[in-house]
Amino acid sequence: MDWNKLLSTKRLGMEDWESSQKQEDRSQFQRDYDRIIFSSPFRRMQNKTQVFPLPEHIFVHNRLTHSLEVASVGRSLGNLLSENLKSEYLENPLIAELGTIVSTACLAHDLGNPPFGHSGEAAISNFFTNDAGAQFETRLSTGEWKDLTHFDGNANAFRILTHQFNGKRPGGFALTYSTLASIVKYPFESVWATKQKFGFFQSEKEDYFKIANELGMNTLPGKNSQFQRHPLVYLVEAADDICYQIMDLEDAFKLGILSYDTTKNLYLDFYDPYEDKKTLRSIENTLQKVTDKNEQISYLRAGVIGKLIHECMNVFVQHQEQIMAGELKGSLIGSVQKKQAEAMEVVKKISFSEIYNHRSVVEIEIAGYKIIGTLLEEFISAVIQPENLYRKKILSLLPEQYKTESGQLYHKIQSVVDFISGMTDIFALDLYRKIKGISLPEVV
């Protein structure tokens, strides 16, 4: 792959459009960033669970705050790469925009995640694998069926950004090809998914192929329709990995799940006692000046994030030839130095044993299965067979942008999945209660 081809300001759905020749206040990639920030799907993430239920008194991360933090880390990674490449690509002004492209992709990376945290994807898949949705298997193609039974938030984010929903413009958000390619962590369709993860649905397959071909991202040898990753995907993934693991520790401490000493030691374990002796001395001096334990943990967390940013960039530079050839397996965070790798492994073990299996997390996941499953059953039945009065009334609750004129079963089911996956936790719960007759709407 070639950076001169990988960086393109061509916009999906606006391929014939040319920007003004006059000096503009924002670059094309900055426009992408702004389109995400000001969008409704982005705002809705403020009421979508990241890991912990959204408490009333202690502010923990939701999908929105997580995405903003990932974008901040991603910008740093992209800027470091720009600095590394600029001497080699003096005549390409877009090299200076890598920080903006990566931060924009980071903002959008969770747009497709359903409500109720990490179980939301599994709840949708479960509906089609083990629940009422299993009846549709024989009526769909293999790819369409796997899109549903392996439902993935990453593929759904690509759909939200590119699909022309009812009443909307062609190309969805009409983002640049480079920004869109940087979002797709798994550049293949669901038929190649061995686990949950894949990059695009059948409905957006042609759009991804067009983008990949334009940017010079080739298919892998002997693997039809499995593409090379855009190199910036590695930076988006690294930013997400860093924030996801490191920030959850701070939330767990604030909620009383992890003790101060445990959290502090988990962060300090990322430093080598010999190589980082000067840094550790500086940390100790700061901790003596700052006595507030919450502030101490925040300070330690910030230091670890900064360290991992530079470690991941070192890995990228070391493996740049493999990355550009589409040959690097695994993530950047998975190839950091031994000390940081060992510390991250301990964090993962603690996270799964103490955090992700905490009672409050499990309870919201169980609720998510029930709520999402019920809503899918009610609305899919309504869009497929809207004959009786009850189903007509259910169908009237489907927003206009999600309605489809297509007679294909796959597209009808997708319209419902689009609606439900875009809901906030609160809206999904409220609609579930009303449909089940548990609560009644208020008269305004």
Secondary structure, DSSP 8 states (H G I E B T S, - for coil): --HHHH----BTT-TT----SS--SS-HHHHHHHHHHTSHHHHHGGGSBSSS---SSS---BHHHHHHHHHHHHHHHHHHHHHHHTTT-TT-GGGGGHHHHHHHHHHHTTTT--SSTTHHHHHHHHHHHHSGGGGGGGGS-HHHHHHHHT--HHHHHHHHHH---TTS-TTTT--BHHHHHHH-SS-BBGGG-SSS--SB-GGGHHHHHHHHHHHT--B-TT-TTBB---HHHHHHHHHHHHHHHHHHHHHHHHTTSS-HHHHHHHHHTTS-TTTTHHHHHHHHHHHHH---HHHHHHHHHHHHHHHHHHHHHHHHHHTHHHHHTT---S-SGGGS-HHHHHHHHHHHHHIIIIITTSHHHHHHHHHHHHHHHHHHHHHHHHHH---SHHHHHHHTTS-GGG------HHHHHHHHHHHHHT--HHHHHHHHHHHTTSS-----
